Amino acid sequence: MSPSGSRRNIVLLLLILLLDLIGFSLIFPLVPDLLEFYLKGAPAHSLDSWLIPLTDFFRQLLPAERQSQPELIILLGGILASVYSFLQFLLSPVWGRISDSLGRRPVLLITSTGLAFSYILWAISQSFTLFILSRVVGGIMSGNIGVASAAMADQSSRSGRTSAMGLVGAAFGVGFIIGPVVGGSLASVRLDLWAPDAAHFHPFTACAIGSFILSISSALLNLFFLEETLPKGAVAEKRKANPFKSILQGLQVQGLRRVLIVNFFYILLFSGFEFSVTFFYKLDFGFTPFQIGMVFLYLGLIIAIGQGGLVRYLSKKITEKRMALIGLILLPPALVALSNSAPLVWLSLLCLFPVSLGSALLQPALSGLASLLSPVDRQGFSLGVFRSAGALARAIGPLAGAYLYWVLGIKVAYGIFAALLLLTLIYATTLADPRAKEESHV
């Protein structure tokens, strides 16, 4: 492939990745209202008859003052989010192996089309059961992001690999900034009221159609414009289909073990925060989906600016370990203050600033440490394990956060998050600091 063709392919891959990420994150600010809609409508749908005894069972586990429906949607939301992420964790390596054999284009086409189908199911899902089915299909088909990242790696030289992954990271940042804003905006478009004769429409059909358009656009770009990136005759890298085995093997690598543990607990706790914060703003501040989308915009902009500017500046001044420690120091007090900020919106936004900034510092610092502490000939394996462990943490985090919020309330839940982050900070002080050693020998 010519250099101009390669550049064109990189642009197309970034656009495909961006469209998929916007479609994926569009649902974030909708979750509280979405679940409230389905729980209220459950008695009217025969498909949802199983939901009534289940919710009654959950309510009996709580004190009387916490048995209301708003409390219950937190737990159901956490279960749904974790199921989706767990399917992603299990199946992304499988899609990766298939793409090593069949090529990146066919797998990207299959997964993008499958995601589009899942959004069609969501668009017509008047019942909670059909909505769950749509999320399961989406989780199964969510290997597109990992395959697109592999395609970006195909297009870059070893020396340019970090730069290519930086572009992938930028696409993630932009996608997660735009998606929630689009979702919050589309939540006000009530197609069920505009077309009352369309029996299968519901209050969030416009949001589902928006995600469908993004995914089908991604599939069409792939079908008509993208060239295959896997070199002809390339020998497929042997990947572990079982991500649990990869993580266990990674824990045997002396330098990598502690970074994996720190990153696992950070992502577990931060993903629990990311999930629960939507319910916090819904229940404690009465925010609409659009207002919650703007909160995600605020979070995303701080992270993007932090990673794009502050991290680049600090990386020349301090080591990755010190940057990670600063990030961990910022999070615990900010979470405790955030949980006590209602009803002052300005105070809650002020508390979100160090939370976002801490995350902006931690993500690149820990991934940099994982790379620096790994042998040169095991970089691919080490970073793959690093991502797998993070994906597992992201699958557990929403359920853990939802359970604590559901049982104990936001103040105690975030207090526990803060305490666990402090323990993670203490453990992180034992991390090796390879760049400090290198500089001391200069």
PAFI-412854 format. One line per 8 residues: number of its first residue (from 0); for each residue z, x, y of C-alpha. Coordinates in steps of 0.1 Angstrom, whole numbers, always signed. Layout:
N
NUM) Z:X:Y  ...
This chain:
442
0) +0:+0:+0  -9:+13:+34  +18:+20:+60  +6:-9:+81  +7:-32:+50  +42:-19:+42  +54:-27:+77  +38:-62:+75
8) +56:-68:+42  +89:-57:+57  +85:-81:+85  +76:-109:+61  +106:-101:+38  +129:-102:+68  +115:-135:+79  +118:-150:+44
16) +154:-137:+41  +162:-151:+76  +148:-186:+68  +167:-187:+35  +200:-176:+52  +197:-202:+80  +191:-229:+54  +220:-217:+33
24) +245:-215:+63  +234:-248:+79  +259:-267:+59  +290:-247:+70  +302:-268:+99  +294:-301:+81  +317:-297:+51  +347:-317:+64
32) +327:-347:+76  +304:-345:+46  +333:-347:+21  +350:-374:+41  +318:-395:+39  +315:-391:+1  +352:-398:-6  +352:-430:+15
40) +320:-441:-3  +331:-432:-38  +343:-468:-49  +308:-481:-40  +289:-459:-64  +291:-462:-102  +281:-425:-105  +313:-416:-86
48) +337:-437:-107  +352:-405:-122  +362:-393:-87  +388:-421:-81  +412:-411:-110  +407:-374:-102  +417:-379:-65  +447:-401:-76
56) +458:-373:-100  +455:-347:-72  +475:-368:-48  +504:-372:-73  +508:-334:-72  +517:-334:-35  +546:-346:-15  +541:-381:+0
64) +535:-367:+35  +505:-347:+23  +487:-373:+2  +463:-384:+28  +425:-382:+24  +420:-354:+50  +443:-332:+29  +424:-339:-3
72) +389:-331:+11  +402:-295:+17  +408:-290:-20  +375:-306:-31  +356:-286:-6  +372:-254:-19  +363:-262:-55  +326:-269:-44
80) +323:-238:-24  +337:-216:-52  +315:-232:-78  +284:-224:-57  +295:-188:-51  +305:-183:-87  +271:-194:-99  +256:-170:-73
88) +279:-142:-87  +269:-148:-123  +232:-154:-119  +221:-129:-91  +221:-100:-116  +200:-121:-140  +174:-129:-113  +175:-92:-104
96) +166:-82:-140  +138:-107:-142  +124:-94:-109  +124:-59:-123  +101:-71:-151  +80:-99:-135  +80:-86:-99  +97:-96:-68
104) +71:-122:-56  +73:-146:-86  +111:-146:-86  +113:-152:-48  +88:-181:-52  +108:-196:-80  +142:-193:-63  +129:-205:-29
112) +112:-235:-45  +144:-242:-65  +165:-241:-34  +140:-265:-17  +145:-289:-46  +183:-287:-43  +180:-297:-6  +158:-327:-16
120) +186:-338:-39  +211:-334:-11  +188:-354:+13  +189:-385:-11  +224:-380:-25  +243:-411:-15  +268:-404:-43  +291:-374:-45
128) +279:-368:-81  +243:-362:-70  +256:-340:-41  +275:-318:-66  +243:-316:-87  +224:-304:-57  +250:-277:-50  +249:-265:-87
136) +211:-263:-86  +214:-244:-53  +239:-220:-68  +217:-213:-98  +187:-206:-75  +205:-185:-50  +193:-152:-64  +166:-150:-38
144) +188:-130:-14  +195:-102:-38  +158:-101:-49  +147:-100:-12  +171:-70:-7  +156:-53:-37  +121:-59:-23  +132:-43:+10
152) +144:-13:-10  +110:-11:-28  +94:-7:+6  +115:+21:+18  +119:+58:+10  +152:+72:-1  +158:+86:+33  +150:+53:+49
160) +170:+32:+25  +200:+29:+48  +178:+18:+77  +162:-8:+55  +196:-22:+43  +206:-22:+80  +177:-46:+87  +189:-68:+58
168) +224:-68:+73  +209:-78:+107  +190:-107:+90  +223:-118:+75  +240:-116:+109  +213:-136:+127  +210:-161:+99  +247:-169:+99
176) +247:-172:+137  +218:-196:+139  +224:-217:+107  +257:-233:+116  +244:-241:+151  +213:-258:+137  +235:-277:+112  +259:-289:+138
184) +230:-300:+160  +212:-319:+132  +245:-337:+123  +239:-359:+153  +205:-369:+141  +212:-401:+120  +181:-408:+100  +200:-434:+81
192) +204:-454:+113  +168:-448:+125  +154:-459:+91  +179:-484:+77  +154:-495:+51  +154:-461:+35  +181:-468:+9  +188:-432:-1
200) +193:-418:+34  +228:-409:+45  +244:-394:+77  +235:-358:+67  +199:-364:+55  +185:-347:+86  +205:-316:+79  +193:-315:+43
208) +157:-320:+54  +162:-291:+78  +173:-268:+50  +144:-281:+29  +118:-272:+56  +133:-237:+59  +132:-230:+22  +97:-244:+16
216) +85:-224:+46  +100:-193:+29  +82:-202:-3  +49:-207:+15  +52:-173:+33  +57:-157:+0  +29:-175:-17  +2:-169:+9
224) +11:-137:+27  +36:-115:+9  +23:-87:-13  +41:-75:-44  +66:-47:-36  +74:-35:-71  +52:-5:-78  +27:-9:-106
232) +39:+8:-138  +74:+12:-123  +101:+16:-150  +127:-11:-145  +161:+1:-136  +186:-9:-163  +209:-34:-147  +239:-50:-162
240) +234:-87:-168  +271:-92:-170  +286:-85:-135  +322:-84:-150  +312:-53:-171  +297:-36:-141  +329:-41:-121  +351:-28:-149
248) +329:+3:-152  +331:+8:-114  +369:+7:-116  +367:+37:-139  +350:+58:-112  +380:+76:-96  +367:+77:-60  +354:+42:-60
256) +383:+23:-76  +405:+21:-45  +376:+11:-22  +367:-17:-46  +402:-30:-47  +406:-30:-9  +372:-46:-4  +379:-72:-31
264) +412:-84:-14  +397:-82:+21  +367:-104:+11  +388:-128:-9  +412:-134:+20  +385:-134:+47  +363:-159:+27  +393:-181:+23
272) +397:-180:+61  +360:-187:+67  +361:-217:+45  +394:-232:+58  +388:-226:+95  +363:-255:+95  +390:-279:+83  +415:-264:+108
280) +392:-272:+137  +384:-307:+123  +419:-317:+115  +440:-300:+142  +415:-301:+171  +393:-331:+162  +361:-310:+165  +327:-325:+156
288) +302:-306:+134  +284:-294:+165  +316:-280:+180  +324:-263:+147  +289:-249:+147  +296:-234:+181  +328:-218:+168  +307:-201:+141
296) +282:-190:+168  +312:-174:+186  +324:-157:+155  +289:-145:+145  +281:-131:+180  +314:-110:+180  +306:-96:+145  +270:-89:+155
304) +279:-72:+187  +307:-53:+170  +285:-40:+142  +255:-34:+164  +274:-15:+192  +311:-7:+186  +306:+4:+150  +278:+28:+159
312) +300:+42:+187  +331:+46:+166  +313:+61:+137  +306:+92:+158  +343:+94:+169  +363:+84:+138  +360:+84:+100  +352:+54:+78
320) +387:+53:+65  +402:+51:+100  +377:+24:+110  +387:+3:+80  +424:+7:+88  +419:-4:+124  +400:-35:+111  +428:-43:+87
328) +455:-39:+114  +437:-65:+136  +436:-93:+111  +472:-103:+101  +487:-110:+136  +455:-127:+147  +456:-151:+117  +493:-160:+123
336) +487:-166:+160  +456:-187:+151  +475:-210:+128  +499:-218:+156  +473:-222:+184  +467:-260:+182  +462:-279:+204  +451:-251:+228
344) +414:-245:+221  +413:-214:+244  +441:-198:+225  +425:-204:+192  +393:-188:+204  +413:-159:+218  +428:-154:+184  +394:-155:+167
352) +383:-125:+187  +404:-99:+168  +397:-117:+135  +359:-113:+141  +362:-78:+154  +383:-67:+124  +357:-81:+101  +329:-63:+121
360) +347:-30:+116  +357:-35:+79  +323:-44:+64  +304:-13:+73  +334:+10:+70  +342:+0:+34  +305:+1:+23  +302:+35:+39
368) +332:+47:+20  +319:+33:-13  +287:+54:-7  +305:+86:+4  +330:+85:-25  +303:+81:-52  +283:+109:-69  +248:+113:-55
376) +232:+103:-88  +253:+71:-90  +248:+57:-56  +227:+27:-68  +253:+18:-94  +282:+22:-71  +268:+1:-43  +257:-25:-69
384) +293:-27:-82  +306:-29:-47  +284:-59:-39  +293:-76:-73  +330:-72:-67  +326:-86:-32  +306:-116:-46  +334:-123:-71
392) +360:-122:-43  +338:-146:-23  +337:-170:-53  +375:-170:-56  +384:-170:-18  +374:-206:-8  +393:-221:-37  +424:-200:-31
400) +423:-207:+6  +417:-244:+1  +446:-247:-25  +471:-229:-2  +460:-251:+28  +461:-282:+7  +496:-276:-8  +514:-257:+21
408) +495:-265:+53  +476:-241:+76  +506:-222:+90  +520:-212:+57  +486:-206:+42  +475:-182:+70  +510:-166:+69  +504:-158:+32
416) +469:-145:+41  +485:-122:+67  +511:-109:+43  +485:-101:+17  +463:-84:+43  +493:-62:+53  +498:-52:+16  +460:-44:+15
424) +465:-23:+47  +493:-3:+31  +472:+3:+0  +442:+13:+21  +462:+42:+36  +459:+58:+2  +421:+58:+3  +404:+92:+3
432) +388:+103:+36  +357:+124:+26  +344:+128:+61  +377:+141:+74  +376:+168:+46  +341:+177:+55  +349:+181:+92  +380:+202:+84
440) +358:+227:+65  +333:+230:+94
